[in-house]
Every structure is written in C-alpha cells, then in structure tokens.
C-alpha cells in the first residue's frame, strides 16, 4: 500500500512538472491615458474604462493574427504561437488617439 501511495505521488509530481514545462509566449501590457489627461480629471469623475479598446497583433504585412479587448483597467494579453516580427496596434472609440498607434 505504501508503495502504491509513493508511486501515485511520483506520478502526480511528474504530471504537474510536465504540464508546466512549456512556456506561454505572448504580448501583454496596459493601455493608459496620458499623464496630462489623468491630471485634468476631477476627483468626482468616473474611473476610466478601457474595455472598449481593442489591441491587435499583426504581421509586418498587416495580417491580423489575433485581437483582444482590454480589461476595464487597460490590461491586455495576446498569446503568440508563431515566431516572427509583429506589430501591436491599438484601436479605440472615435475621437480617441494613441501615441504610438503601433
């Protein structure tokens, strides 16, 4: 019985190691307002919501590989499955501008 428990523990440890052995590569970060815009906000203004902002991962030729919407706090993450050079492009509502936009 003790041997079976030891074997089971060893198998669980090995499977946990194998499942975490591969790394996930991706592109992630935050979209945020400029410091000038943040300073101009009043204390009673609602917190800025970035969930309507889209971030795209494009090839150098402009082919969209993947896209995601930002979280309300501006965080985004796009997994990258292929090696290569990519462009990250930010798109938002009309009237919003980005610097840099890629």
ROGUBA-104824 format. One record per residue: x, y, z of N, C-alpha, C in turn; residue number from 1; residue in one letter. Coordinates in Angstrom, 2 decimals, always signed. Each point is the difference from the previous one (the first is absolute). Example, Ala and Ser with C-alpha at 12.3 -4.5 7.8 and 13.67 -1.06 7.14 Angstrom:
<recs>
     n.X     n.Y     n.Z    ca.X    ca.Y    ca.Z     c.X     c.Y     c.Z num residu
  +13.19   -5.69   +7.80   -0.89   +1.19   +0.00   +0.90   +1.20   +0.00   1      a
   -0.35   +1.05   -0.72   +0.82   +1.19   +0.06   -0.77   +1.09   +0.73   2      s
</recs>
This chain:
<recs>
     n.X     n.Y     n.Z    ca.X    ca.Y    ca.Z     c.X     c.Y     c.Z num residu
   +0.82   -1.20   +0.00   -0.82   +1.20   +0.00   +0.87   +1.26   +0.00   1      x
   +1.07   +0.00   +0.80   +0.90   +1.15   +0.06   +0.68   +0.21   -1.35   2      x
   +0.33   -1.10   -0.69   +0.63   +0.10   -1.32   -0.97   +0.63   -1.00   3      x
   -1.28   -0.36   +0.08   -1.00   +0.57   -0.91   -0.16   +1.49   +0.26   4      x
   -0.01   +0.42   +1.27   -0.09   +1.43   +0.32   +1.22   +0.76   -0.50   5      x
   +1.19   -0.60   +0.15   +1.22   +0.63   -0.48   -0.03   +0.13   -1.52   6      x
   -0.44   -1.05   -0.68   -0.08   +0.02   -1.46   -1.02   +1.04   -0.47   7      x
   -1.13   +0.09   +0.67   -1.03   +0.98   -0.36   +0.53   +1.43   +0.20   8      x
   +0.70   +0.23   +1.11   +0.57   +1.32   +0.27   +1.04   +0.36   -1.06   9      x
   +0.82   -0.97   -0.38   +1.02   +0.23   -1.02   -0.64   +0.32   -1.35  10      x
   -1.06   -0.72   -0.36   -0.69   +0.26   -1.27   -0.66   +1.38   +0.01  11      x
   -0.61   +0.38   +1.12   -0.61   +1.33   +0.08   +1.05   +1.10   -0.12  12      x
   +1.13   -0.18   +0.66   +1.07   +1.00   -0.08   +0.55   +0.09   -1.42  13      x
   +0.16   -1.13   -0.66   +0.51   -0.01   -1.37   -1.00   +0.65   -0.96  14      x
   -1.29   -0.26   +0.16   -0.99   +0.60   -0.90   -0.10   +1.50   +0.23  15      x
   +0.15   +0.44   +1.24   -0.03   +1.44   +0.28   +1.21   +0.68   -0.63  16      x
   +1.16   -0.66   +0.04   +1.19   +0.57   -0.62   -0.15   +0.06   -1.52  17      x
   -0.55   -1.03   -0.60   -0.16   -0.02   -1.44   -1.01   +1.04   -0.47  18      x
   -1.04   +0.25   +0.77   -1.01   +0.96   -0.43   +0.50   +1.43   +0.11  19      x
   +0.99   +0.27   +0.85   +0.53   +1.35   +0.13   +1.33   +0.17   -0.72  20      x
   +0.46   -1.01   -0.71   +1.31   +0.08   -0.63   +0.01   +0.94   -1.19  21      x
   -1.09   +0.11   -0.72   -0.04   +0.87   -1.16   -0.38   +1.42   +0.42  22      x
   +0.69   +0.98   -0.57   -0.31   +1.38   +0.30   -1.02   +0.53   -1.00  23      x
   -0.80   +0.93   +0.46   -0.95   +0.68   -0.88   +0.62   +1.33   -0.37  24      x
   +0.18   +0.21   -1.29   +0.54   +1.26   -0.46   -1.15   +0.90   -0.43  25      x
   +0.19   +1.26   +0.21   -1.07   +0.90   -0.38   +0.44   +1.44   +0.10  26      x
   -0.94   +0.83   -0.32   +0.21   +1.44   +0.03   -1.06   +0.57   +0.93  27      x
   +0.40   +0.70   +0.99   -0.96   +0.54   +0.94   +0.48   +1.32   +0.58  28      x
   -0.90   +0.69   +0.62   +0.34   +1.27   +0.61   -1.26   +0.76   +0.38  29      x
   +0.14   +1.29   +0.11   -1.10   +0.87   +0.38   -0.16   +1.13   -1.00  30      x
   -1.23   +0.35   -0.27   -0.34   +1.21   -0.74   -0.42   +0.99   +1.07  31      x
   +0.55   +1.20   -0.04   -0.36   +0.97   +1.02   -0.03   +1.41   -0.58  32      x
   -0.68   +0.87   +0.71   -0.11   +1.40   -0.41   +1.32   +0.71   +0.27  33      x
   +0.23   +1.08   -0.75   +1.21   +0.78   +0.21   -0.04   +0.67   +1.37  34      x
   +1.16   +0.36   +0.50   +0.07   +0.65   +1.31   -0.75   +1.33   +0.00  35      x
   -0.02   +0.70   -1.13   -0.73   +1.27   -0.10   -1.49   -0.24   +0.17  36      x
   -0.53   -1.04   -0.66   -1.42   -0.31   +0.11   -0.36   -0.45   +1.42  37      x
   +0.85   -0.79   +0.60   -0.25   -0.48   +1.37   -0.04   +1.18   +0.97  38      x
   +0.93   +0.95   -0.15   +0.04   +1.16   +0.89   -1.19   +0.92   -0.19  39      x
   -0.58   +0.00   -1.21   -1.12   +0.90   -0.27   -1.33   -0.55   +0.52  40      x
   -0.04   -1.25   +0.39   -1.23   -0.60   +0.51   -0.33   +0.53   +1.38  41      x
   -1.26   +0.15   +0.26   -0.48   +0.48   +1.30   -0.16   -1.20   +0.95  42      x
   +0.10   +0.22   +1.31   -0.13   -1.11   +0.96   -1.35   -0.71   -0.08  43      x
   -1.04   +0.68   -0.43   -1.32   -0.61   -0.06   -0.29   -0.67   -1.35  44      x
   +0.95   +0.09   -0.96   -0.18   -0.68   -1.29   +0.04   -1.51   +0.19  45      x
   -0.77   -0.69   -0.85   +0.04   -1.47   +0.03   +1.37   -0.49   -0.39  46      x
   +0.35   -1.17   +0.49   +1.27   -0.62   -0.37   -0.04   -0.35   -1.48  47      x
   +1.11   +0.21   -0.70   +0.06   -0.27   -1.44   -0.16   -1.50   -0.26  48      x
   -0.84   -0.36   -0.97   -0.26   -1.39   -0.37   +0.58   -0.25   -1.39  49      x
   +0.96   -0.90   -0.09   +0.67   -0.29   -1.27   -0.53   -1.26   -0.67  50      x
   -1.10   -0.54   +0.47   -0.49   -1.27   -0.54   -0.50   +0.11   -1.45  51      x
   -0.18   +1.19   -0.52   -0.43   +0.18   -1.38   +1.19   +0.24   -0.94  52      x
   +1.22   -0.16   +0.52   +1.22   +0.14   -0.79   +0.44   -1.38   -0.46  53      x
   +0.36   -0.11   -1.29   +0.44   -1.26   -0.59   +1.48   +0.09   -0.33  54      x
   +0.72   -1.08   +0.29   +1.42   -0.10   -0.34   +0.15   -1.15   -0.98  55      x
   +0.70   +0.28   -1.12   +0.20   -1.02   -1.04   +1.47   -0.35   -0.11  56      x
   +0.26   -1.28   -0.29   +1.34   -0.47   -0.32   +0.02   -0.23   -1.50  57      x
   +0.83   +0.75   -0.72   +0.06   -0.09   -1.45   +1.39   -0.41   -0.46  58      x
   +0.04   -0.66   -1.16   +1.29   -0.28   -0.62   +0.53   +1.29   -0.60  59      x
   +1.22   -0.01   -0.45   +0.60   +1.17   -0.63   -0.80   +0.40   -1.24  60      x
   -0.64   -0.98   -0.66   -0.80   +0.27   -1.20   -1.40   +0.51   +0.31  61      x
   -0.37   +0.09   +1.26   -1.30   +0.52   +0.40   -1.07   -1.06   +0.21  62      x
   +0.35   -1.28   -0.08   -0.95   -1.09   +0.24   -0.25   -0.11   +1.51  63      x
   -1.27   +0.04   +0.40   -0.34   -0.07   +1.42   +0.09   -1.46   +0.46  64      x
   +0.92   -0.28   +0.93   +0.18   -1.35   +0.52   -0.97   -0.27   +1.14  65      x
   -0.23   +1.02   +0.85   -0.90   -0.16   +1.14   -0.38   +1.38   +0.51  66      x
   -1.11   +0.07   +0.70   -0.43   +1.27   +0.61   -0.69   -0.30   +1.30  67      x
   +0.01   +0.98   +0.88   -0.65   -0.14   +1.29   -0.49   +1.36   +0.47  68      x
   -0.98   -0.03   +0.87   -0.46   +1.24   +0.63   +0.72   +0.16   +1.32  69      x
   +0.25   +1.23   +0.38   +0.66   +0.28   +1.27   -0.97   -0.26   +1.16  70      x
   +0.58   -0.28   +1.13   -0.77   -0.06   +1.24   -0.37   +1.43   +0.38  71      x
   -0.95   +0.20   +0.89   -0.37   +1.37   +0.40   +1.18   +0.85   +0.49  72      x
   +1.02   -0.64   +0.59   +1.16   +0.76   +0.48   +1.05   +0.23   -1.08  73      x
   -0.25   -0.49   -1.24   +0.92   +0.22   -1.11   +0.94   -1.15   -0.30  74      x
   -0.06   -1.08   +0.79   +0.90   -1.14   -0.21   -0.43   -0.81   -1.21  75      x
   +0.99   -0.46   -0.78   -0.27   -0.91   -1.11   +1.10   -1.05   -0.07  76      x
   -0.33   -1.16   -0.56   +0.97   -1.06   -0.25   -0.42   -0.75   -1.25  77      x
   +0.93   -0.17   -0.93   -0.24   -0.76   -1.22   +1.05   -1.10   -0.07  78      x
   -0.43   -1.27   -0.01   +0.98   -1.08   -0.14   +0.61   +0.01   -1.40  79      x
   +1.29   -0.33   -0.09   +0.72   -0.05   -1.28   +0.42   -1.43   -0.23  80      x
   -0.50   -0.58   -1.10   +0.28   -1.40   -0.30   +1.09   -0.18   -1.03  81      x
   +0.25   +1.00   -0.83   +0.99   -0.09   -1.07   +1.17   +0.93   +0.29  82      x
   +1.19   -0.42   -0.41   +1.16   +0.88   +0.11   -0.06   +1.03   -1.12  83      x
   +0.55   +1.16   +0.27   +0.05   +1.02   -1.04   -0.07   +1.39   +0.59  84      x
   -0.08   +0.97   -0.89   -0.13   +1.39   +0.39   -1.46   +0.40   -0.15  85      x
   -0.49   +0.74   +0.99   -1.41   +0.38   +0.00   -0.15   +1.48   +0.35  86      x
   -1.15   +0.52   -0.31   -0.38   +1.36   +0.34   -1.20   -0.08   +0.92  87      x
   +0.00   +0.78   +1.06   -1.13   +0.09   +0.91   -0.71   +1.31   -0.33  88      x
   -1.27   -0.10   -0.35   -0.77   +1.19   -0.38   -1.17   +0.17   +0.97  89      x
   -0.21   +1.24   +0.43   -1.06   +0.32   +0.95   -1.12   +0.73   -0.73  90      x
   -1.24   -0.43   +0.23   -1.17   +0.65   -0.61   -0.99   +0.31   +1.11  91      x
   -0.54   +1.21   -0.07   -0.96   +0.41   +1.01   -1.19   +0.70   -0.62  92      x
   -0.84   +0.59   +0.82   -1.18   +0.70   -0.49   +0.39   +1.22   -0.85  93      x
   -0.95   +0.47   -0.80   +0.23   +1.20   -0.80   +0.37   +1.16   +0.91  94      x
   +0.98   +0.77   -0.43   +0.44   +1.14   +0.78   +1.19   -0.30   +0.91  95      x
   +0.32   -1.26   +0.21   +1.15   -0.36   +0.82   +1.21   -0.12   -0.91  96      x
   +1.15   +0.41   +0.47   +1.24   -0.17   -0.78   +1.04   -0.66   +0.90  97      x
   +0.97   -0.63   -0.65   +1.02   -0.78   +0.72   +1.38   +0.45   -0.44  98      x
   +0.89   +0.00   +0.93   +1.38   +0.33   -0.35   +0.91   -0.93   +0.75  99      x
   +0.73   -0.83   -0.64   -0.10   -0.29   -1.44   -1.22   -0.86   -0.30 100      x
   -0.46   +0.03   -1.23   -1.20   -0.79   -0.35   +0.38   -1.42   -0.37 101      x
   +1.30   -0.29   -0.17   +0.46   -1.36   -0.29   +1.24   -0.26   +0.85 102      x
</recs>
